[in-house]
Amino acid sequence: MHPMELPAFPCGWIERQFPIGDRTMRVMLPFRPDSLLDDLAVLAENERDDFMPYWAYLWPAALHMVRAVMVADWPAGARVLELGCGVGLVGLAALARGCHVDLTDYEQKSVRLTEYNARLNGFQCFSAFTLDWRQPTQTTYPIIVGCDLLYEQRNLVSILDLLEVMLEPGGLCWLADGGRSVSHQFWYLAQERGYNVTIRGIDGQELSAPGLHYQLFELSRIVPGN
C-alpha cells in the first residue's frame, strides 16, 4: 500500500480539521464507526479475543490531552511511544512539538490510518507499527503516552506490565482518561507498583483522586541513588 492511500473500509472516511498549537491539522476519521459493530471481521475478532473497534472513535479525552501535550515540559526531540494511537490525534500533537514518535496500536487499520494522518500533515519523524500490550518489546522510551486506554479492568495489569519493560528508568508516562470507573483501580495499582502518580484535570490543576471526568495520570518512578 502506498503510504498516502487509505485502506478500504466498510464505513468510509471523512476529513476533519483540528487546531493543534499554531497549526490546523487535517485528520481522516472513519465515517459512522458504529457500523463496524456489524462488520463480520470485527465480530470474528471479538469472538477470538474479546476485541472491540474502539480505535475508530475520536474520544473527547483526546482533545484535552492534545492541549496538555502541547504545553508539556518535554525536551526537544524527545523519543515518545504512543500506546493505542487510535486515529492519531495525540500522536500528531507530540509530532507538532518536535518529538520523534513511535505510533502503535493493536489494530493494524489504526496504525495505517495514523501513519496516513501523520504524512498528510507533513511529518516524517515517526514510525508506526502494531503493538500488543501483552507482548511488550525490549525497546525503552523516556516518555510513553496513551489516551482512553483505561476502559476495561483486564487491560490495567497489561499496561503496567508493559511499562515495567518499555519505560526507561526515570521515565514519564502520561495516560489520559475520560472518567471511567476502573481508573480508580488503576490509580491504586500504579502506586502499588512503585509509581508516583499525579492526577491532573482539564486545566492542568492537580486533583486529589480520580473521578468521573477527564483526568491525566502522570506516572513517574524515582531512580535509586538520585
QUILIN-V553520 format. One record per backbone hydrogen bond with DSSP energy under -0.5 kcal/mol. CO is the residue of the C=O (numbers start at 1). NH is the residue of the N-H. If there is no record, write none. Layout:
{{CO,NH} {CO,NH}}
//
This chain:
{{2,5} {9,12} {12,31} {14,29} {16,27} {18,20} {18,25} {20,23} {23,20} {23,25} {25,18} {25,27} {27,16} {29,14} {30,33} {32,35} {33,36} {34,37} {35,38} {36,39} {39,43} {40,44} {41,45} {42,46} {43,47} {44,48} {45,49} {45,51} {46,50} {52,54} {53,56} {54,57} {57,59} {59,62} {59,63} {60,63} {60,64} {61,65} {62,66} {63,67} {64,68} {65,69} {66,70} {67,71} {68,71} {69,72} {72,74} {75,78} {78,80} {78,100} {79,143} {80,82} {80,102} {81,83} {81,145} {82,104} {83,147} {85,88} {88,92} {89,93} {90,94} {91,95} {92,96} {93,97} {94,99} {95,98} {99,101} {100,80} {101,103} {101,127} {102,82} {102,104} {103,129} {104,85} {105,131} {106,108} {107,111} {108,112} {109,113} {110,114} {111,115} {112,116} {113,117} {114,118} {115,119} {116,120} {117,121} {118,123} {119,122} {124,126} {125,101} {127,103} {129,105} {131,133} {132,135} {141,168} {142,172} {143,81} {144,174} {145,83} {146,176} {149,151} {149,152} {152,155} {152,156} {153,156} {153,157} {154,158} {155,159} {156,160} {157,161} {158,162} {159,163} {160,164} {161,165} {162,165} {162,166} {163,167} {166,141} {166,168} {168,171} {171,221} {172,144} {173,219} {174,146} {175,217} {176,148} {176,149} {177,215} {180,183} {181,184} {182,186} {183,187} {184,188} {185,189} {186,190} {187,191} {188,192} {189,193} {190,195} {191,194} {195,197} {196,198} {196,220} {198,218} {199,207} {200,216} {201,204} {205,201} {207,199} {211,213} {215,177} {215,217} {216,200} {216,218} {217,175} {217,219} {218,198} {219,173} {220,196} {223,226}}
//
